[in-house]
Amino acid sequence: MTTAPATEPKAHTRRKPTRKNAIVLAAAEHAFVEYGYAGTSVDEIAERAGVSKRTVYSNFETKEALYNEVVKKICTEVVPHEIDPKLLNHEPEKTLLRVSIAFLEALYQPRQVAFYQTVVADSRQFPDAGKMVFDGPITRTQLVFDHYFRKQAQRGVMEFSNIDLAAAQFVAILKTNLHMCLMLSQPALISHRELEEIARSSIHVFLYGAIKRIGGRTQAPPKKRTP
């Protein structure tokens, strides 16, 4: 009696993740930007995504978890890439200029501005929403510059009176008052040329200061003549 050869069990192929996760995330992003964390319900997100509320929760456990994913997504769009260690030997002014222009162009995209506005409005009632953004794109952006400044200080290229504040101070100088103009929905000129000038001027002040020096010494202001 011959026995039929044993058939090999079918390999269990891993199912590819559905597009619903991305669809829900995109819908949530638009809703959060438009209505904020407090004004957005899971029902609203589900309706925008064209899925059931159950589907939303099957991809994201809570509204807070979904909001956190939106913050992460927006964070990747605005936070600069780590500065290449190979650029440590380049002139700091040129290196910072390239990174700063890219950062400002990303930061001042209309969608980014609208999202920051909603976060500020939400943060009084929901401080955790503000914390997610502060710990996300704001802190991570500062860390990119912080790492660069610390490496340059270790090499003796730069010197700081308080290096722990340097990155935050640099980013604050870069934003000028343009950031507040946009946060308060005031008209402002935004172009590559304008942002390049802002970055160049801010870097110059940060690296070299504003006091005129002669031979390494601060120049004293001219004495007033007495009549």
C-alpha positions, 0 to 999 in steps of 0.5 A: 500500500502506497501512501500519498506524499505528505503535502507541505503546509502552506507558508503563512504569509504575513499580511501587508498592513492596510492603507487604513492606518495612513488614511486615518492618520491623514484625516486626523491631521487635517481635523486637528489642524482645523479644530485642535485637539479639544475640538476634534472627536474620534467620530469626526476623524472617522467620518473624514477618513470614511471608516468606522469609529471601530476602525480608528480604534483598531489602528490607534488605541486612543485619541491622544495616541492618534494626536501623538502620531500626528505630532510625530509626522509633522515633526519629521517635516520640520526638524532639521537632519543631524548636521553631517560630522564631515561639515565640522571642518567647514566654515560654521557660517556656511554650514549653519546657513544651509541648515537654517534656511531649510528649517525656516522654510519648513517651519513657515509652511502654512500647514505648520503655522496652522498646526502651531496655532491650534496647539497654542490655543489647546495648550491652556485646557490640554497642556499635554497637547502642548507638551507633545509639541514642545518635546517633539519638533521644538526640542528635537530642532534645538538638539540638532543645533546643540549637538553641532555647537557642542562638537565645535566647542570641543574642537575649540572652534566655538566658545559659549558662556553657557552652552546649555542655552546656546541652541535655544538662543540660536533658534530664537534669533532665527525666528525673529518676529516673523514667527510671532507675526504668523502665529498671530495671523498678521501679514508677513513676507515669506520668500526664499530670498527673505528667509535667506537674509533672516538666516544670514543676519541671525547667524552673523549676530549669533557668531560675531555679536554686535559690538565692534572690536578692534584687535580683539578688544571692544571699541569704546563708544566715542566721547561726547564733546562738551559745549 
